[in-house]
Amino acid sequence: MRRCCTYGFVILFAGLVGCTSYPRYRTGGPEKPLQNVWTDDELTTNDYVRFGLILQQYLGKPYRGKSIFVRGVDCSLFAREVFEQFDKTELPHTVREQYKMGKEIARSHLAFGDLVFFKTERNKVSHVGIYVGNNRFVHASTSRGVIISSLSEKYWAEKYAGARRVLE
């Protein structure tokens, strides 16, 4: 009887331990706690899903001028069209003008939907993308069309110029 109770306790304990929260995916290094930035008018889950679906429609779309059959986009047109479709936000036509929009955001406080800017031409702001989390952003690449890239890639890390929050 005592052995049966011991086995029962072990099985119950193992079951309870299996139900505790534990991160499924590990990056291999020490984990940094995520820093949440709360705003007064937070976007809803439906807003995030809708914004993500709009971004997804653009993935793989060619860069402007690469195809005579498909209307491509450049980086500033991509950002303009995404925000226009999402909530009728009108962004300026040029990257430099878009860089003046919204609220300046520190890199450590980037949130889904923030515009990220880069100095890719003669040390002036000349490229824009949309931050999607996990240090990644969606942008229109001249060679590959609309793609997802990492802010950690050496090229983008060296060219990073800042970020702006247009959505609140």
Phi, psi and omega in degrees: 000316181295320178297320180297317179295321179297314178297321179297318179295318179298316180294316178298315179298315179298321178295319180291321178296323179294340181268353180288153181285133179210133182302131181287320187247130180246144179268352178098342181244181178296136183274133175264136177294141178289143180259116180271137176245117183259137176242165181293316181251082182284149174288149178275168177302319179299323178297315179298318180296314180299316179297317178298321179293324176296314178301318182299326179299332184272339183304129180089349179296136184291158175291146181307130177093354182276340182221138177274348183261335181241130179286111180273179180228151168259180188296317183288323177294321177302309180299316180301312183294319180298311182291326176296315179293323185291303184215027178065019175290128180261114175265151177297168183285328186255156178299317182298322177287323177297326180296340179271351183280160170064202185251134179294136183235133175291148181303325181289348180246019180301141178227159179310128178095353177289146175276132177246138187239152184222150175260094183256349180231118175043044175060031174235152181298120186215005179215143181225147174218177180242122182289135181237009178101167179052036177066024182241154178216154178256136182204168178264108179275138181296328184265335187237002182079204183282120185220172173254131178232168180254138175293344180278343178301139186308313182303308184289324179298320180287331184265354184303130183245336181151182182217156178226142175256117180260324179274133175230000000 
